[in-house]
Amino acid sequence: MTTTLEANVQRLVDIEDIKILKLRYARYCDDNYDPEGIASCFTADGIWDGGPLGHAESHDGIKAFFAATPSIVLFAVHYTTNPIIEVADDTATGTWYLWQPMVLVAEQQAMWLAAHYHERYRREDDRWLIEHLKLDVKRFSPYEAGFGQVQIADLPT
């Protein structure tokens, strides 16, 4: 199958736009879990599925979920790496690694979070948005114990 130079360039532009969307999402998370900002990264019917960390649907649901998050998470830095993004017209899929040092409000406990993101994207009004985000938690460990001693600690509620 032969693709045109224009199609190849558009694919690369789409991939870069999705990377910027993901970086914007991470910055909103690291800005005290800005609920408006995070919701703006999703389609109106978007889904945020954090598995054991929680679940939210629609802009209103995502805003409500993240408005409550600062009462649980005092500090977090989302390092998203190793993206694989596949674009098909106005839809795309992506996987990312997440490495997240964080501090929980309760006892100001420092934690490590390691996970994979599995995402679907949709282009709306010439802009990429997250349609469905699923977080696959691999490790959630106290800083002091690390991954070797505690792989999945009690998750915050």
Residue, then its C-alpha position, 0 to 999 in steps of 0.5 A: m500500500t502506497t501512501t502519499l507524502e501529504a498523508n504521511v505528514q498528516r499522520l505525523v502531525d496527528i501523532e504530535d498533536i496527540k502527544i501535546l494533548k497528553l502532556r497538557y493532561a499531565r500538566y493539569c493533573d500536576d496543577n493540583y488536579d485542575p478539574e476544568g483543565i483535565a475535563s477539557c482534554f476529553t470528549a463530552d462523553g469521555i471516560w476516565d477509568g483508573g481501575p482501582l483508583g476510580h472511574a468517571e464519565s462525561h465532562d461533569g463526572i470527570k470534573a467532580f472526580f478530579a475536584a475531590t482528588p486534592s483531598i487525597v493526593l497532596f502532590a504528584v508529577h506525571y511522567t508519561t513516556n514511550p508512546i505508541i500512537e496509531v492514527a486512523d482518520d479521525t480516531a486513534t489509539g495510544t499506549w504510554y508508560l506512567w511513572q508518578p512520584m506522589v505524596l498522599v494527604a494521609e500522613q503525607q505518605a510518599m508513594w511511587l506509582a507505575a502504570h500503563y495508559h491505554e487510550r482512545y482518541r477522537r478528532e472533533d472540530d479539528r482537535w484531538l481529544i481523549e475518548h477513553l483513558k484506562l489506567d493499568v496500575k502495575r505498582f503502587s508502593p510506599y517510597e520507603a518500601g519500594f516495589g520489592q517489598v510492597q507492589i500494590a499498597d492500599l489504594p487511596t479512597 
